[in-house]
Amino acid sequence: MGSIDKYIFRTTLASFAVVLISLTGVIWITQALRGIDLMTSQGQTILTFLGITSLVIPALVLIIAPIALMISISHTLNKLATDSEIIVMNAAGFSPFRLFRPFVYATCVVAVMVAFIAAYLAPDGMRRIKQWDADITADVLTNILQPGRFAQLDQNLTIRIRERKPGGLLAGIFVDDRRDPKERVTIVADHGTVMKNEGGSFLILEDGNLERFEVDKRDPALVAFARYAFDMSKFSQGHDVTLGIRERYLWELLDPKEDDPIYTQIPGQFRAELHDRFMAPIYPFAFAALTFAFLGTPRTTRQSRNFSIGGSILAVFGLRMVGFACSVMAVKTPLAVLVQYLMLVAGIGVGVWIIIAGLVIEPPAALLEAINKSNARLLRLFGRPATA
């Protein structure tokens, strides 16, 4: 790789990283705000909130990465054109296809990253989210116990909490336990927390009083405690999690079990998801080829470059929208998968053909003339009047 190739390669990947992090961060924030109830109504900690919401990032990157690559290639080519570097390279004998080579190297890096995310990282994150959500839902302390309400956990067990505080702290805890017919236990505690270990789930009560009424005794036994563990394992049992299609690894989609109930019910969705995973690393090559085909040749006017930028955006957007439509149709129509593969091959083929042929995609002369007349009319209407 020559010095020019290294320069373009580094510039493209640096722009790609900035765009990818920015877009992913913005979309992640919008997704994370939907799970804010983990910290409020369900009393989870900030670490739990960040842990669960961050697991969706690989799935977001899987969709955003090809688009970020397209933006980074557009930025790099626009930078080279603004500094007149493309014109100098063209005058020095660099063909468009030769200039395209460092962008192919950068695209290969992105494609490998996308392939790894599609095969393992994204489904692994989704299944962790599902398992984590199931654990939280199965926990009675986050699902049943609501502030200010008396919760009947068992026929003879009632618990009430006054409020939930940040960090999973429960304030104002009342427990009325009558499960043992020989005694009745009433507990009032200032605050408490939930602790889980290999021994089970426990409600750790602090700074409270315990009253025990026994059948054969007249007076109750009153105990003041600083710390008391109340066993809640019976009411906090986990359950098996059924993995959906998006939570399956690539090799699980390739060879599903014959007795898999989901595969038996909806084999078409398995097929559509499998081919989506296969095509995920192909989209970066299609986006790169189409973007360079529009922007990779020298331009002499600003209108021509703006037209090329708009054309590349429309081409990439149209290719992706058709891909989404084919993915939906592939659930019921296997032929849609073939259409999607042919569409990607056609996109790459047309882009590479334009690059090799050195074709310059220019806007029609009539369109440029109409744009110039419109700009002149706007200047006459809104431009500042000349001063003497």
TIDODO-994933 format. One line per 8 residues: number of its first residue (from 1); their letters; for each residue x, z, y negated of C-alpha. Coordinates in nm, 2 decimals. Last residue first. Layout:
REM TIDODO-994933
NUM	a	X Z Y; ...
***
This chain:
REM TIDODO-994933
388	ataprgfl	-2.44 -0.41 -5.40; -2.60 -0.25 -5.10; -2.71 -0.43 -4.78; -3.03 -0.31 -4.62; -2.98 -0.09 -4.31; -3.10 -0.25 -3.99; -3.44 -0.17 -3.84; -3.63 -0.50 -3.87
380	rllransk	-3.35 -0.74 -3.93; -3.13 -0.57 -3.67; -3.42 -0.58 -3.42; -3.47 -0.96 -3.47; -3.09 -1.02 -3.42; -3.10 -0.82 -3.10; -3.40 -1.02 -2.97; -3.24 -1.35 -3.06
372	niaellaa	-2.92 -1.24 -2.87; -3.13 -1.13 -2.57; -3.32 -1.46 -2.56; -3.00 -1.66 -2.58; -2.85 -1.46 -2.30; -3.15 -1.52 -2.08; -3.15 -1.89 -2.16; -2.78 -1.91 -2.06
364	ppeivlga	-2.86 -1.76 -1.72; -2.67 -1.44 -1.65; -2.33 -1.49 -1.48; -2.23 -1.41 -1.12; -1.87 -1.53 -1.11; -1.77 -1.68 -0.77; -1.42 -1.61 -0.64; -1.50 -1.77 -0.31
356	iiiwvgvg	-1.35 -1.47 -0.13; -1.55 -1.22 -0.34; -1.88 -1.42 -0.31; -1.83 -1.45 0.06; -1.75 -1.07 0.09; -2.07 -0.98 -0.09; -2.29 -1.22 0.11; -2.14 -1.10 0.44
348	igavlmly	-2.17 -0.73 0.35; -2.54 -0.77 0.25; -2.61 -0.99 0.54; -2.46 -0.74 0.79; -2.67 -0.47 0.63; -2.99 -0.67 0.65; -2.92 -0.78 1.01; -2.88 -0.41 1.11
340	qvlvalpt	-3.21 -0.32 0.94; -3.39 -0.61 1.09; -3.27 -0.52 1.43; -3.40 -0.16 1.38; -3.73 -0.30 1.26; -3.77 -0.48 1.59; -3.82 -0.15 1.76; -4.16 -0.11 1.59
332	kvamvsca	-4.33 0.23 1.61; -4.06 0.46 1.48; -3.87 0.16 1.35; -4.12 0.12 1.07; -4.00 0.43 0.89; -3.64 0.34 0.93; -3.72 -0.02 0.82; -3.87 0.11 0.49
324	fgvmrlgf	-3.57 0.33 0.42; -3.34 0.04 0.48; -3.55 -0.18 0.25; -3.52 0.08 -0.02; -3.14 0.10 0.04; -3.09 -0.28 0.01; -3.31 -0.30 -0.30; -3.12 -0.02 -0.47
316	valisggi	-2.79 -0.18 -0.39; -2.90 -0.52 -0.53; -3.07 -0.37 -0.83; -2.77 -0.16 -0.92; -2.53 -0.46 -0.87; -2.75 -0.68 -1.10; -2.76 -0.42 -1.37; -2.38 -0.39 -1.37
308	sfnrsqrt	-2.35 -0.76 -1.37; -2.59 -0.80 -1.66; -2.40 -0.54 -1.86; -2.07 -0.73 -1.78; -2.22 -1.06 -1.90; -2.36 -0.90 -2.22; -2.02 -0.76 -2.30; -1.86 -1.10 -2.30
300	trptglfa	-1.54 -1.24 -2.14; -1.58 -1.11 -1.78; -1.30 -1.10 -1.52; -1.43 -1.09 -1.15; -1.49 -0.77 -0.96; -1.82 -0.67 -1.11; -2.09 -0.85 -0.92; -1.91 -0.90 -0.59
292	ftlaafaf	-1.75 -0.56 -0.63; -2.08 -0.39 -0.63; -2.21 -0.59 -0.33; -1.90 -0.53 -0.12; -1.89 -0.16 -0.20; -2.26 -0.10 -0.13; -2.24 -0.29 0.20; -1.92 -0.10 0.31
284	pyipamfr	-2.07 0.24 0.21; -2.39 0.15 0.40; -2.21 0.11 0.73; -2.12 0.48 0.77; -2.50 0.57 0.78; -2.59 0.29 1.02; -2.52 0.47 1.34; -2.70 0.79 1.22
276	dhlearfq	-3.00 0.58 1.11; -2.99 0.42 1.45; -3.03 0.75 1.63; -3.30 0.87 1.39; -3.51 0.56 1.45; -3.47 0.59 1.83; -3.55 0.96 1.84; -3.85 0.89 1.62
268	gpiqtyip	-3.98 0.63 1.87; -3.94 0.87 2.16; -4.22 1.09 2.01; -4.40 1.30 2.27; -4.15 1.28 2.56; -3.85 1.32 2.33; -4.02 1.63 2.18; -4.09 1.78 2.52
260	ddekpdll	-3.74 1.73 2.65; -3.79 1.68 3.02; -3.58 1.36 3.03; -3.30 1.52 2.84; -3.17 1.32 2.55; -2.86 1.11 2.59; -2.78 0.93 2.26; -2.98 1.17 2.05
252	ewlyreri	-2.79 1.47 2.20; -2.46 1.28 2.14; -2.55 1.25 1.77; -2.63 1.61 1.73; -2.99 1.72 1.71; -3.13 1.91 1.41; -3.29 1.61 1.25; -3.49 1.55 1.57
244	gltvdhgq	-3.64 1.90 1.58; -3.49 2.20 1.75; -3.74 2.45 1.90; -3.63 2.80 1.81; -3.66 3.08 2.07; -3.78 3.41 1.94; -3.64 3.71 1.77; -3.78 4.06 1.80
236	sfksmdfa	-3.82 4.28 1.49; -4.12 4.50 1.57; -3.98 4.67 1.89; -3.64 4.70 1.72; -3.78 4.91 1.44; -3.60 5.24 1.52; -3.60 5.48 1.22; -3.26 5.61 1.12
228	yrafavla	-3.24 5.91 0.89; -3.01 5.99 0.60; -3.01 6.27 0.35; -3.27 6.47 0.53; -3.53 6.74 0.45; -3.71 6.87 0.76; -4.05 7.02 0.78; -4.19 7.14 1.11
220	pdrkdvef	-4.57 7.17 1.10; -4.75 7.50 1.14; -5.00 7.57 1.42; -4.81 7.45 1.72; -4.95 7.32 2.05; -5.03 6.97 1.92; -4.71 6.92 1.73; -4.71 6.81 1.36
212	relngdel	-4.36 6.68 1.25; -4.30 6.65 0.88; -3.99 6.45 0.76; -3.86 6.46 0.41; -3.65 6.21 0.21; -3.31 6.12 0.06; -3.23 5.81 0.26; -3.41 5.61 0.53
204	ilfsggen	-3.22 5.36 0.74; -3.48 5.13 0.90; -3.32 5.01 1.22; -3.30 4.69 1.41; -3.14 4.67 1.76; -2.84 4.82 1.94; -2.62 4.51 1.89; -2.65 4.56 1.52
196	kmvtghda	-2.91 4.53 1.24; -2.95 4.76 0.94; -3.24 4.76 0.70; -3.22 4.97 0.38; -3.39 5.28 0.25; -3.52 5.46 -0.06; -3.69 5.78 -0.18; -3.81 5.87 0.17
188	vitvrekp	-4.14 6.01 0.30; -4.18 6.05 0.67; -4.49 6.17 0.86; -4.46 6.24 1.24; -4.75 6.32 1.46; -4.71 6.49 1.79; -4.84 6.51 2.15; -5.01 6.18 2.15
180	drrddvfi	-4.68 6.00 2.06; -4.77 5.68 1.87; -4.88 5.87 1.57; -4.61 5.76 1.32; -4.70 5.77 0.95; -4.41 5.62 0.75; -4.39 5.61 0.36; -4.10 5.44 0.18
172	gallggpk	-4.07 5.45 -0.20; -3.79 5.20 -0.26; -3.66 4.93 -0.03; -3.31 4.79 -0.10; -3.25 4.43 0.02; -2.98 4.36 -0.24; -3.21 4.35 -0.53; -3.51 4.59 -0.52
164	reriritl	-3.82 4.58 -0.31; -4.12 4.80 -0.41; -4.35 5.08 -0.31; -4.31 5.05 0.07; -4.58 5.14 0.32; -4.56 5.19 0.69; -4.84 5.27 0.95; -4.80 5.33 1.32
156	nqdlqafr	-5.08 5.43 1.55; -5.23 5.09 1.66; -4.90 4.93 1.57; -4.75 4.76 1.27; -5.04 4.85 1.04; -4.89 4.77 0.70; -5.01 4.97 0.40; -4.96 4.76 0.09
148	gpqlintl	-4.78 4.83 -0.24; -4.48 4.61 -0.16; -4.53 4.38 0.14; -4.42 4.47 0.49; -4.53 4.19 0.72; -4.26 3.91 0.69; -3.95 4.07 0.55; -3.96 4.40 0.74
140	vdatidad	-4.13 4.24 1.03; -3.83 4.03 1.11; -3.95 3.72 1.29; -3.97 3.51 0.97; -3.61 3.61 0.88; -3.48 3.52 1.22; -3.67 3.20 1.23; -3.53 3.10 0.89
132	wqkirrmg	-3.18 3.16 1.01; -3.24 2.95 1.32; -3.39 2.67 1.12; -3.12 2.68 0.86; -2.85 2.68 1.13; -3.02 2.38 1.30; -3.01 2.19 0.97; -2.64 2.27 0.91
124	dpalyaai	-2.54 2.16 1.25; -2.75 1.84 1.21; -2.56 1.76 0.89; -2.21 1.85 1.02; -2.22 1.67 1.35; -2.28 1.30 1.38; -2.40 1.22 1.03; -2.14 1.44 0.86
116	favmvavv	-1.86 1.29 1.07; -1.98 0.93 1.01; -2.02 1.00 0.63; -1.66 1.13 0.61; -1.53 0.83 0.80; -1.73 0.59 0.58; -1.59 0.76 0.26; -1.23 0.71 0.37
108	ctayvfpr	-1.30 0.35 0.48; -1.46 0.28 0.14; -1.14 0.40 -0.03; -0.93 0.16 0.17; -1.18 -0.12 0.11; -1.15 -0.05 -0.27; -0.78 -0.09 -0.23; -0.83 -0.44 -0.08
100	flrfpsfg	-1.08 -0.58 -0.34; -0.81 -0.69 -0.57; -0.67 -0.92 -0.30; -1.02 -1.06 -0.25; -1.06 -1.12 -0.63; -0.73 -1.31 -0.63; -0.43 -1.15 -0.79; -0.21 -1.43 -0.93
92	aanmviie	-0.06 -1.26 -1.24; -0.33 -1.41 -1.46; -0.59 -1.24 -1.24; -0.40 -0.91 -1.26; -0.38 -0.94 -1.64; -0.76 -1.02 -1.67; -0.84 -0.72 -1.44; -0.62 -0.50 -1.65
84	sdtalknl	-0.80 -0.58 -1.98; -0.83 -0.21 -2.05; -1.21 -0.24 -2.06; -1.20 -0.45 -1.74; -1.00 -0.20 -1.55; -1.22 0.08 -1.67; -1.54 -0.12 -1.58; -1.39 -0.18 -1.23
76	thsisiml	-1.32 0.19 -1.18; -1.66 0.30 -1.31; -1.84 0.04 -1.09; -1.64 0.15 -0.79; -1.72 0.52 -0.87; -2.09 0.44 -0.90; -2.10 0.25 -0.57; -1.92 0.53 -0.40
68	aipaiilv	-2.16 0.79 -0.54; -2.45 0.59 -0.40; -2.28 0.58 -0.06; -2.22 0.96 -0.07; -2.57 1.06 -0.19; -2.76 1.02 0.14; -2.51 1.20 0.37; -2.41 1.43 0.09
60	lapivlst	-2.77 1.57 0.08; -2.76 1.64 0.46; -2.42 1.81 0.42; -2.56 2.03 0.13; -2.85 2.17 0.33; -2.64 2.46 0.46; -2.58 2.57 0.10; -2.94 2.70 0.07
52	iglftlit	-2.91 2.94 0.37; -2.58 3.09 0.27; -2.66 3.11 -0.10; -2.98 3.31 -0.03; -2.82 3.52 0.24; -2.53 3.60 0.00; -2.77 3.68 -0.28; -2.94 3.94 -0.05
44	qgqstmld	-3.28 3.91 0.11; -3.58 4.10 -0.02; -3.86 3.88 0.12; -4.06 3.85 -0.20; -3.77 3.82 -0.44; -3.44 3.71 -0.28; -3.58 3.48 -0.01; -3.85 3.38 -0.27
36	igrlaqti	-3.58 3.17 -0.44; -3.60 2.92 -0.16; -3.76 2.64 -0.38; -3.49 2.70 -0.64; -3.23 2.60 -0.39; -3.36 2.24 -0.36; -3.34 2.18 -0.73; -3.00 2.34 -0.74
28	wivgtlsi	-2.88 2.12 -0.45; -3.00 1.81 -0.63; -2.78 1.89 -0.94; -2.48 2.00 -0.73; -2.50 1.70 -0.50; -2.50 1.46 -0.80; -2.21 1.64 -0.97; -2.00 1.69 -0.66
20	lvvafsal	-2.05 1.32 -0.55; -1.98 1.19 -0.90; -1.66 1.39 -0.94; -1.54 1.31 -0.58; -1.61 0.94 -0.62; -1.43 0.92 -0.95; -1.12 1.07 -0.79; -1.16 0.84 -0.49
12	ttrfiykd	-1.18 0.53 -0.71; -0.89 0.63 -0.93; -0.67 0.72 -0.64; -0.73 0.39 -0.46; -0.69 0.19 -0.78; -0.35 0.35 -0.85; -0.24 0.33 -0.49; -0.33 -0.04 -0.47
4	isgm	-0.14 -0.11 -0.79; 0.16 0.07 -0.66; 0.15 -0.11 -0.33; 0.00 0.00 0.00
***
